[in-house]
Amino acid sequence: MDGEGGRKLKTPLVTVLTTTYNHSKFIADCIKSVLAQTYDNWEQVIVDDGSTDNTGEIVKEFEDERIVYVARALDRSVNRRWTAVFFRQTSELLFPRAR
């Protein structure tokens, strides 16, 4: 991307915020769908709201510095609050070149 005077501009960082609670069945597919994107300047912040299944272990299997895992103590209001704002949970997938 060229900017003013022909200097290279950094592509904008996109943050994918994923809230989860006991979504071990879905979290790997969710992460893989983000990894499959053709746009590569992104980070995925996964906020785990106190899962008691193996969601955290699955997330940690993905060794990509763009994936940030935040484990919190159980506070069920976190999932409701962020879902209302971002409309993306781990059971939803992103597809490459989606518009």
C-alpha positions as CSV (number, residue, x, y, z in Angstrom):
1,M,0.0,0.0,0.0
2,D,1.5,3.3,-1.0
3,G,0.9,6.5,0.9
4,E,1.7,10.1,0.3
5,G,5.1,10.6,-1.3
6,G,5.3,7.0,-2.3
7,R,6.2,5.8,1.2
8,K,4.9,2.4,2.2
9,L,2.1,2.4,4.7
10,K,1.6,-0.4,7.1
11,T,-1.7,-2.3,6.5
12,P,-4.1,-1.8,9.3
13,L,-4.2,-4.3,12.2
14,V,-7.5,-6.2,12.5
15,T,-8.4,-7.6,15.9
16,V,-10.7,-10.6,16.0
17,L,-12.2,-10.7,19.5
18,T,-13.5,-14.2,20.4
19,T,-15.3,-14.8,23.6
20,T,-15.7,-18.4,24.8
21,Y,-17.0,-20.5,27.6
22,N,-16.8,-24.3,27.4
23,H,-16.5,-24.2,23.6
24,S,-13.9,-27.0,23.2
25,K,-16.0,-28.5,20.4
26,F,-15.8,-25.2,18.4
27,I,-12.6,-23.4,19.4
28,A,-10.2,-25.2,17.0
29,D,-12.4,-24.6,14.0
30,C,-12.8,-20.9,15.0
31,I,-9.1,-20.4,15.2
32,K,-8.5,-22.3,12.0
33,S,-11.0,-20.0,10.2
34,V,-9.1,-16.9,11.3
35,L,-5.7,-18.5,10.3
36,A,-7.2,-19.2,6.8
37,Q,-7.8,-15.5,6.1
38,T,-5.9,-14.1,3.1
39,Y,-5.4,-10.8,5.0
40,D,-2.5,-11.4,7.4
41,N,-2.1,-8.4,9.6
42,W,-4.5,-9.5,12.4
43,E,-4.5,-10.7,15.9
44,Q,-7.1,-12.9,17.6
45,V,-7.8,-12.2,21.2
46,I,-9.6,-15.1,22.8
47,V,-11.2,-14.3,26.1
48,D,-12.1,-17.4,28.0
49,D,-14.8,-16.8,30.6
50,G,-13.7,-19.5,33.1
51,S,-14.2,-22.6,30.9
52,T,-14.1,-25.9,32.8
53,D,-13.6,-28.1,29.7
54,N,-10.3,-28.2,27.7
55,T,-10.9,-25.1,25.7
56,G,-7.6,-23.5,27.0
57,E,-5.5,-26.5,26.2
58,I,-6.8,-26.5,22.6
59,V,-6.1,-22.8,22.2
60,K,-2.5,-23.3,23.5
61,E,-1.9,-25.9,20.8
62,F,-1.9,-23.1,18.2
63,E,1.6,-21.7,18.3
64,D,1.0,-18.4,16.5
65,E,2.1,-15.1,18.1
66,R,-1.0,-13.4,16.6
67,I,-3.3,-15.5,18.9
68,V,-3.6,-14.1,22.4
69,Y,-5.4,-16.2,25.0
70,V,-6.8,-14.5,28.1
71,A,-8.2,-16.9,30.7
72,R,-10.5,-15.2,33.3
73,A,-12.2,-16.5,36.4
74,L,-15.9,-17.4,35.7
75,D,-17.9,-14.3,35.1
76,R,-20.8,-15.2,32.8
77,S,-21.6,-11.6,32.0
78,V,-18.4,-11.2,29.9
79,N,-19.8,-13.5,27.1
80,R,-23.1,-11.7,27.1
81,R,-21.6,-8.3,27.1
82,W,-19.1,-8.9,24.2
83,T,-21.5,-11.0,22.2
84,A,-23.9,-8.1,22.1
85,V,-21.2,-5.8,20.8
86,F,-19.3,-8.0,18.4
87,F,-21.8,-10.7,17.3
88,R,-19.0,-13.3,16.9
89,Q,-18.6,-16.4,19.1
90,T,-16.5,-19.5,18.7
91,S,-19.3,-21.4,17.1
92,E,-19.2,-18.9,14.1
93,L,-16.5,-19.2,11.4
94,L,-14.8,-16.7,9.2
95,F,-14.3,-17.6,5.6
96,P,-11.4,-16.4,3.4
97,R,-12.3,-13.4,1.3
98,A,-15.6,-13.0,3.1
99,R,-17.3,-9.7,2.4
